């Protein structure tokens, strides 16, 4: 939560420093794609390593001369399990050697943008949406299979390593997110490169929290 308050404070300072800088109009519709690092937060941080995120969506500006916009975002995050998960599974009689958590999020977010269009600027966002969490624990075992010779093309039966799912769980719930971003104009086409951090919170009995840190492109 202290990180969240720090983000809001930093964005507020940016808003005050930017001043009334909306003389030019922004694009009424803008698409974007992004990718980067994602780190678990809260309880998730005890059992997951940092992973990766990809996302994309559309920004709508009903009044392009004003600093308000709506963003619709679809994102996917992947975080691998750490040794704490394997130890906890063993204490419950499960033999596992790997696992992961994946998150899909589909959100709508209100943005307050600051800075001159066509110049360095940024935004503060708050939104909500649907989240789908998938958890999986697996174990490497030896399974009957086939091996094919790449030179001669012959295939013959053999024992091969494979993954067996020991436990899994899928949960779909609502949640919210906040974001802070900085954008930089690129070329003369109106494109922008940006850096953004977002905080996601999913309403599960033990809340699921994670922070993507992204580099993206608006077009």
N, C-alpha and C positions, 0 to 999 in steps of 0.2 A: 504494500500500500504506500510506503514511503516513496518508492520509485514512481508510482502513479501520481502522487502529489508533486513530485519533482518535475514530471513531464508537463503537468498543467501549469505550474509556475513558470517554466521556461517558455511555454507557448504564450502565456499572458504577457511576459516581458517582450516577446517578439511582436505581439499585437500593438502594445503601447509604443514601441520603437518605430513601427512602420508608419503610424499616423494615417491620415486620410489619403490613401493612395489608390483610388479606384477611378481615375479619370478615364482610362481606357477600358474597353470591354474585353472580357475573357471569352474563350470559345464557349458557345452554348452547350455543346456536347463534346466530350473528350474521352477517349479510351486509354487504357493503360495496361501494362504488364509489369510484373516484378518478381524478384526471387531473392533469397538470401538465407540467413541463419535464423534459427528459432531456438529459444531456450525455455525450458520448463520453469514454472514458478510455483511456490507454495509446496503442497504435498507432492505434486508431480516431480519437483526437483529432487526429491529423495530417491526416486526410483528410475528416473530417465536421464539420459545424456542429451546434450544439445543436438539438434538435427537441422533440417532444411525446410524451406517453405517456398511455394510458388503461388502466385495469385494474379488476378486480373479482373477487369470490370469496366464500368462506365461511370462518368461523372456528368451530371445534368445541372445546368445553370438556367433556371427559368427567367431570371433577370441578370444577364451577364455583366451589367454595370454595377451590380451589388456584390458584396463579398460572401454571399451565401450560396452553397451548392449542396447537392445530394449525391452520394456515392453508393453504387451497388457493387458489391465485391464478392467474388468467389475465390476461396483459398483452400490450399491443402498443405498440411504440415505432417512431418514424419520425425519421430524421436525414438531412438533405440533404448532398450532397457539396460540398466547398469547391474552391477553384481548384487546390489541389495534385493532386486527382484528375484534373482536366481536363489539367493539364500532364503528369502521369505517363502518361495515356492517349495523349496526343499523341506522347510519346517512344517509344511502342510502335506508332505508325502508326494510331491510332484517332482519328477525328474525333468528338468529343463536346462538348456544351455544358452537360450537366446529369447528375445521377445522385443516388442515394439508397441508404440501407440501412434495411431494416425488420427488426424482431425480434419474433417471437412467443415467449412463455415460459409454460410451464405448470409450476408448482412446488408442492411441499409444504414447509412451513416450521414448525419448532417455535418457539413464542413463550414468552418469560418476561415476564409482565406485572407491573407494579408500580403502586402508588397505590390509593386507596380506590375501589371501584365507585361510580359516580355522582358522582365528583369528578375533577379533573384527574389524569391518570396517564400511563403510557407503556408501552413494551415494547422488548425486544431480541429479534431473530429470526435464526435460521440455518436454511437449507434447501437443497434441490437440486431438479433437475427437468430437463425437456427444453426445448431452445431451437431455434428455426428462424430462420436468418438468410438474408435475400434481399438481394442486391446487384444494382444495375442502373445501367448507363451508357447514355445516350441522346443523340440528336442531332436538332435541329430541321431539317426539310427541307420542300420544297414538294412537295405531292402533288396528283394530280388528284382533284377532288371536286365538290360541288355547294354553291351558295349559294341560299338561299330568301329571297325578299323578305317581311319580316314584315307588310307592309301589304296587298299583293296576293296573297300566297301562291304566287307563281310561283317555280319553281326552275330553275336553269340551271347548266351545267357551268362550273367555274372552278378555278384553282389555289389551294389552301388550305395553310396551314402545318400540319405534323403532326410527331409524334415517332416516330423509328425507334430501336429498341433496338439498340445497338452491341455490348453484351456484358452478360451476366447470370450469376448463380451462386446456387444454393440449397444450403444446408448445414444439416443437422440433427444436433445433438450434445447431450450432457449438460453440465450446468454447475451452479454453486452461487450462492447469494446470501446476503447478510446485510442486516439492516435495523434501523433505530432510528426509533421514532415517539413522538409525544406526542398524547394525545387529550383533548378537552374536552367535557363533557356539554352537551347541548342540550335544553331543555324538560324535560318530565316523562315522556316516552315511552321513555326509555332510549337515545335516539339520541346519537351522538357525532360531532363534527367532529374530524378529526385531520390532522396534518402528519407526513410520513414521508419519509425518504431511504433508498434501497436501492442496494446495490452488486451488479451482476450480472457473472458471469464465465463465458464459454462456452469449452469445451475444444476450440479449434481450433488448427491448427499455430502461427499467430500469434494469441494469445488475444484474444477479442472481449470488451471491457469497456465498461460504461455505467452511469450513475447517474441513475435517475429521482428527481426531487424532487416530491412529490405532496401535494395537498390532497384529502381524501376525507371520506366520510360513512359511518359504521357505523349500521345499523338493526336 
